[in-house]
Amino acid sequence: MSLIVIDGIDGTGKSTQASLLEKQLLDNGHDVLKIAEPTKSPFGIQIRDAMMNAKKRLSFEEELDLFIKDRQYNVENNIQPALSEGKIVILDRYYFSTAAYQGARGKLSWQEIIAMNETFAPIPDIVFFFFIHVEDALERIDEERGSRSYMEKQGNLEKVQAIFQQIHDSGTYNSVSIDAILPIDEIQAQIWQSCEALLTTKNTS
């Protein structure tokens, strides 16, 4: 069993790579569960609805509470059962996103937000942090879906990405920095190399 996280701001291609990794693991005979956060729980649906509607902007406290409740739902109903069954779990976003996006609002530090989540959420075996120039990310977002959430303003995303960088640089986690401007196949190869090494180590320990 392994918990693999792919995280970063939107427009970095992380969801594409999560799907490619899922296929590669399945092709190599592994049992896999891929989940995107926010989930499709009632809490996750409320988050997604609010993010795309500026008139429904949540307060910091409301937003953080919903993200934590959605993650608790995900841990209890998806992540822990899958790990208990020996599956590899791929998460497209995890509590690092909550730490970065809500941390950028300035009410709590990213360290405090992570600590709140780690009281119930398992720590991943490996985290891939995707980094890109924010202007490039916004251009991709506009091309792919033509609309932005209220979080996707350049100044805000620069703060968010800086927090992702700080988490990676802290050395607290087994994390890999991904240059998201590279070609898709190069990124896929880099991720697969790291995952193969992780799985080999776990299988021989």
Phi, psi and omega in degrees: 000142178210148177245114183246129181243135173242120188220163182147177180289161175296154180089004180266348182089013184295323180293323176300315182289328176298318179292319178295321179293319178303312181298318182295320178293317178298318179296336179262015171087013180268148170276128189227142169235122177250130182225140173253137171254146354301151182276189177265019174291166176305326179290316180296321178297319179296320179297311182298320179297316182291323183296328183263008181227102184302333181287344179256021182309126181275152171290164178305313184296317179297315182298310182298319180298317180294318179297320181291318179295321177296320180290321176300318176300315182296316180298312185289322188261339184236301190295303184296316177300319180294317179296322179296332178274003178083015181277159169269127180254127174252125178249123172269094190085147178206204185291349175293326176294318178298317179298321183283309184289314179284329176298328180293343178281345168088002181278324177226154177282160178297329179296319180294320181292319177298318180299321177299318182287324185284000171288340181224339186264131180294144179283133183291156176283329178206144178234130173255114178263121181267128181237143182202157172297134184301323178300319179293321179296316180295324177297318178295318180300314181297321181289322187278318183231355171070003177213156180238149173283169181293346178278345191264057170257146188305312182299321180291316181295329176295321176294317181298312182295326177297324178289318175305318180296318179296320179296315178299314183291341182294337180075009182288330186241159172282089187237153181234131177273127181248126174279101190286357178274350180292160176301150184305317183291328178292318178295317179302316180296320180296316180294317181296320179300315180293320181291321177300317179296319179297312183292324177297316180296317182292324182287335181261354181272000000 
